[in-house]
Amino acid sequence: MPANTHLALVNLGKLLGYISREDNYGICAGVTCLWINACLTNNEAQFNQRIEAIQSNHSIQFEINAVKEKVKTHGTLTNDDIGLLEILGFYENLVLFQSPRRYQQLFNKRLNQQNILEIASIASSKSIEEQEGLSILYSEAGIYTVDEIAGYLQSLATSVQSAGVHSSNIAFILGNYNHTMGLIYNVEKEEWMLLDINNWPAKKFTNSPNDTLLLAKAIHTHFHTQPESMVSRWVSSFIKRIRDTFYAQRENPADEYIAFNIQAVTTKKNPHLHQLTSVLTQFKSNRIITKDIAARKESITLASLGSTAARNGDTSIIRSLAALGINLNQTMFDGATLMLTAAEYNHGDVIEILVSYGANPDIPDKNGFTPLDMVAQEGCTDSLKALIKCGATLSSTPGFLRSSVVGTAAENNNADIIEILALNGANVDDAGSYATPAYLAAEKGNLEALQTLAKYGANFSITFFGKTPEDAAKSGKHETVMQFFKELQTSNTR
């Protein structure tokens, strides 16, 4: 039953066109953020009804399409019709919270799941807008055993209570490289509620020591064991099976470390915003990172406090790790360094701190992918500027059939990246051991990339297996790019 909820949400998202049919798509972050929005505005019951409707109504796609047709013909809408249309809004917001990177043009910048304030400015409900949006009270990376999670939550509840708050819901987003869950603390009832979309519905726990331990075990277990369909690109199915088997066979799996970040969230109109921010900032500052904690790693993925901090831009923890003498070139199971992780999530400040403490900005992962390759692929301009400032190598990475950094940016149509690279001396014709950036851009139909390459003097006559970039555009039937080359030829003959 729990896994069916996730599957039902994904399947309807695919049928409605919000999720690609080929996509092995996770929705945990998107659902978590929408649930938190609902809980913070006392709309949890409505949220639950919507999820139940999606899960139980097998003809809901056809009903939604019928209402859409009614809208086109200006028919009169019933309350049920409006409810069905609201499901479309639910999915529109869900995909924005889940995959903000795909909507870079909408946000006019490159965002991650952690940038919930910026995402919420577009993707939140009217109720959240009436509260003037969301506010992050604090954010902290950690790596814990079950008992430590329980202790953390009890201390957290005590801190919230000490703020003199008696009637607020405080939301917490728990996330790691592979999964996201939501947690609500009801101050008045001294009660926790945990949402993991893979284990629907949300579960309630009192703040008693016994119940808090049960909550901690649930968090620990859910992070360690997600359904096969939820495995992200960070963790292959093979790695997941090893991890789950290892976890199940441990004599005491509660002692197994799990690394995740926690963000505390409320609304801007919360009358206790100032008090909560103050006590939770103090709560974080009182937490001591020992060398033992700093050196911990998850047993299979090798995720650590450092990798979690790098992913979430937690500069204070990075500085603490450096002060404790922790290796800042440490890697996860796939060879990703803290530098590469920070680069992927566009944390230029983390990159600069890492380099200032001796980390190498050029170390590749196991596939030979460097931090610069990552920013070129993902379009992370802040990371790119920091890497260039810190002396990262702009020339091609050795390897078989490997694009240059400029080529990777061109292939992904990241024109801003190409421009920054060109302005800093990168060769816009650097083919690496593969094709030129111009060829890769033309092959993909990436007009903006080609225009930027042209601006910086790219040579469009260089061939790849006898084909020019223009030939590649023709083969792909990219009409706008073909028109670009036609206009380019016209201007060159004047």
N, C-alpha and C positions, 0 to 999 in steps of 0.2 A: 504493500500500500504506500509507504513513504516514497519509494523510488518512483512509483507511478505518478505522483504529483509533479515531480521534476519532468518526467517524460511527457506528461500531458501538456505542461506549459511549453516545453520545447516544440512538441509536435504542432500545437496550434500556432505558435510563432512562425513555424515554417510554412504552414498552410496559408497564413495571412500575409506572408512575404516579409516578415520582420527578421527572420533568421534564414540564412542560406540552407537549402536542402542538403548541400554537401558538407555543411559545417558540423563538426563534433562540438557542439556549442554548450558551454556552461552558462548558467544564469544565476548562480548563487549570489554574486555581488549585486546584480540588478534587483533581484527579489528582496535581498536583505535591505537595501537602501529604501525601497518603496515601503517595505514593512515598517521600518523605523520612522519614515515620514508619517505613516498612518498612526503608529503608536504615540508619537509626539503630539498629534492633533486629535487624539481620541476617536480615530476612525478605524481602529483595528477590526471591529466587527464587520464593517463594510469591506475591508481588505480580505478578510477570511471568506466572506460570502463570494467574492469574485474568484478567489482561488478554487473554492469548492465548485462553483459553476463551471469553470474551465475543466476541472477534473472529471466532473460527473455528467456533463451534458455533451454527449458524443455528436450531436448535430449542431453544435454551437457555431461552427464555421459557416454553415449554410444559413443559419439565422442572422449572423452578422452580415453576410453578403446580401441577404434580402433587405436588411435595413439600409445598407449602403445604396442599394438600388432605389429604395423609397426616398432617400435623401436627394438623389439625382432627379427624381421626378417631383420633388417638392411635396411629397406626401406628408400627412400628419403623423407625427411620432408619438408613440405611447411611452409611458415610463419604462416599460420593459425594453423598448427600442433604444431609449437613451442609455439604459444600463449596458446594452450590448455595444453601443458606440464607445462607451467609456472603457471597454476592454481594449479598444484600439489605442486609446490614450495611455492605458496601462502598459501596453507593449512598446509604444513609442518612448516612454520614459524608461522602461526596463532596459532597452538596448543602449540608451545613452549612458546609464549608470554602469552597465555591464562592459561595454566596449567603446569608451569615449574616443579611443585612438582612431576609430573608423569614421569619426565625425569631426575631424580636425577643422574642416572648413566652416562647420556650423559654430564651433566654439572660437574660431579664429586663432587657435593655438593648440598645441599638442598636450592633451591631458591624459592622466592615468586614473584608474579606479579610485585611488586615494584622494584625488582632487574633488571631493564631494561638494564642497561649497560652490565651486565654479559650475559643476555639472547641475547641481540643484537649482542654480539660477535660471536654468532652462527647463529642467526635467522634473521639477517638483509640482505638487498638487496646488490647487487654489488655497487650500487650508494652510499650507506651508508659506505661501506668498503672503497670506494675511498675517503671518507671524514674522514677516520681513526676512524670511529665509532661515538657514541653519547657521549654527556657530559651533566650531570645534573647541571643546574645553581643554583637551590635551591629547597627545598622541605619544605612544611609547612602544618600542620593540622589546621583546623578551623571549626567553627560552626556559621552559618549565617542565617539572614533573607534575603529576596529578595533585599531590599534596601542596605543591607550591602555587598551583593555579587556585586551589581552594583558599589558601592563605591570602593570596593577592586579592581575591574577590571580597573576602571578609574585611580586609583592610580598606579596600575601595569603598565598600558600603559604609564603614565607620567614618571615613573622610567625608562622604556625601552628607551623612547625618549631621556631622559636626558643623556643616555650613548653615545650620538652622533652617534647612529646607524641609517642608512638611507635606507638600502636595504635588511635587513634580515627578514626571517620568524622565529619567536620564537614559539616553541610548548609548550603546557601545557597539562599534563595528570591530569584529575580530577577523583578521585576514592574514593569510600567508601566501606563498607562491602558488598555491593550488586550490584554495578554498576560502570562502567567506561565510561567516555566520553573524547573526545579530543577537544582541543581549539588551534587555530593558531592565532597569532597576526602578521599581515602584517605591518611592520613598515613604509614602503614607502607609503602605501595607508591609514594608520591609520584605519585598518579594522580588525574585528574579524571574525573568521569562526568556527562554532561549529559542531562537528560530534557526533551524538548519533545514533548508528546503528539501534536502535529501531525507529528512526525517520529520516530515510534516505530520501533524500540526505543531505549533510552538508548545513547549513544555514549561510549566511553572515550578519554581523551587522557592521555598522559604529561605530566609537568611540564617537559619540555624546551622550550626557546624555540620550536622549530618547531611542536611539537604544541600548545603554548599559543596560538600565533598561529592555528592551525587552529580551536581551540576558540573563540577570540575572534571569528573570522569567522563561525562557526556561530551564536553568540549574536547577533551584529550582524544577520546575514541573517534569522534566525528572528523577531527583533523587527520587522523591516521588512516581512516578507512572510508573512502568515498566510493560510490558506485562506479563501475567501469566506464560508464558513459560520461562521467564527470572529469575524467583525467585530462589535464591540460597538456599543452605542448611541452611544459617543463618536465612532466613526469610521464615517461612512456608506459604503455600497458605492462610491459615486462617489469619495469622498475616498480610499478604499483603492486604487481602480484608478489614480488619478492618482499616488498615492504609490509604488505598486509599479512603474508605468511609469517614473516619474522615477528611482527607485532603479536599475532595470535599465539605463537609458540613461546613467547617470552615467559619465563617463570613468574615475573612480576612486571607486566607491561606498563603499570602505573609509574614505574621508574624511568620509562623511556622518555627522552626529551622531545618536546614539541616547540617549535619556534613560530611565533606569530606576533602581529602588531595589534594594538588595541587603540581605537580612537573613541573618545567620549564626545557625544554630540547632543545638543539641545537646540531650541529655537532662539532666535535673536530677541524675541519678546519675552522670554522667560524672565520673570521678575527677580529670579535668584541668580541670574547669569554672572554677575560680578562675584558673588560669594562662591559660587561653584568653581569658577575659573581660578579664583585665589586658592581654595583648599586643594583642588586637584593639581595645580601647578606645584604646590608645596608637597603634595603626596608623591609626585614624580621625583622631585628634588631630594626627597628623603630616602629614596631607594638607592641602595649601594650595589654597585657592580663589582663583584670579587673576581679574582683571576680565574677561579674555578668556573664561574658563570660565563665569563668572557671566552673561555676555551671550549665550551660545550658545543657539540654538533649532533644533529639528528643522525641516527645510525645508518640509514640508507641514503637519504638525499644529501646528507652533509650540510643541510641548512644550519645556520648558526645565528647568534645574536648579531654578528657583523653583517651577514647577508640580509637579514631582516631589516636592520637599521638602514643599510644602503638602499634597499628597495623602497623604504618609506621616507627617506630623506632625514633620518634622525641624526643630525650632526653631533649632538651632545654625546650620544653613545659611541659614535665613531671616534671622537676625541678621547673618550674614556678607554676604549680598546687600545688606542695608540699609547696612552699613558701607562697601560698595564703591560705593554710590550707584546701585544698579540700580533701575529703575522697578518698584515693587511693585504697580502697577496694570496690569502687562503681561497680555496675554491669549493664549489658545490660538486655534486656527482658528475655534472656535465662539463666541469672545468671552468664554469663561470666564476670569475673573480668578483670581489666587492666592487671593483672599478667598472667591470662590465655591467653588473647589476645596476649600479648608480647611473651609468650611461643610458641603459635601456629605459629607466624611469625618469630620465631628464633632470637629474639632481646635480646640476653643475657645482653647487656649493660643496656637496659631498666629494665630488671628484677632486676639487682643489684641496680639500682637507686631506684626503688620502695621499695625494702626491706630496703635500707638504710634510707628511710623515714617512715618505720614502716608498710609497706604493708605485708600481710600474704601470703607466697608462697604456702600454702596448701588449700586455700578455693576452694571448688568444685563449678561447675555450678549446675543448677537445676537437671541435670541427674546424679550428683555425680562424674562428670569428673573433675579431678584435673589438674593443670598445668603439673604435671609429667605424668599423663595419656596422655595428649595432646602431649607432646614431644615424648613419647614412640610410639604413633600412627603415628605421622608425621615424625619422624626421625630427630628432631631438636637438633643436638649435641651442638650447642652454648647455646641454652636455657637450656639444661640438665646440662651442666657444671656450668652455673650460678645458677640454682636451687640447685644443690648439694652444691655449695660454700656457698649459703645463708641458708643452713640448712633445705631444704625441706625434708619431711618424705618419706623414700624409701619403707617403708612397705606397705602392702595391704590396700586399702581403704575399709572400711566396706560397705557391700551391698549384695544384693541377686544375685547370679550367676555373680559375678564380677571377671574379671581377675586381676592378680597383674600387677604392672608396667612392670616387666620383661615379663610377659605373653602377655601384649599388644604389646610390642616391638617384641616378637617372632611371634605373629600372623601376624604382618605387615612386617616381615622379615627385621627388622631394627637391623642388627647385630652390628653396631657401638654403638647403644644405649645399647644393652645387655652388650657389653664389658665395657663400661663406668660404667654402674650400678654394674656389677660384681666387677670391680676394686675398687668400693667405698662401698663394703660390702653388696650389695643386694643379697638376697637368690635366686639363679637361679632355685630352685625348688618350689618357692613360687607360690602356685596355687590360692591364694586368696580364693574366695568361688566358684571357677569354676575348670578348668583343669590346669595341670602344663604347664609351658612355652613350655616344650618339646612336650607335646601332641598337643598344639595349633599350634606349628610350623610344626609338622609332618602332622597334619590334612590339613594344607594349602599347604603342599609341599615346605616349606621354608627351603631349604638346608643350606643357609648361616647362618640362625639363629640357626639351629641345630648344625652346626659345631662350632659355638661360644659357645653355651651352653655346648657342649662336652668339649671344651677347659677349661671351668671353672667348670668341675666336675658335670654336671647335672646327675640326676638319671633317666635313661630311662626305669626303670622297674615300676615306679609308674603308677597305672592305673586310668582310669576315666570311671566309670560304667563298670568296668571289662575289659576295653580295654587299651592296652599299646600304647605308641606313634607309635611303629612299626605297630600295628594293624590299627591305624588311617591312616598311610601312605598307607597300603595295601587297605583299604576301598576306599581311594581316588585315587588309582592307580597312585601314585606319584613314578615313577620308579627310579628317581635319589635319592630320599629319601630312598626308599627300598634298593637300592644299598649301601647307606650310612650305614644303620643298618646292612646289611650283612657284610660289611667290618669291622664295629665296633665289631661285634661278633667274626669275625676271629682274629682280633688283641687281643681281650680279652682272647681267648683260647690259645694263644701262650705261 
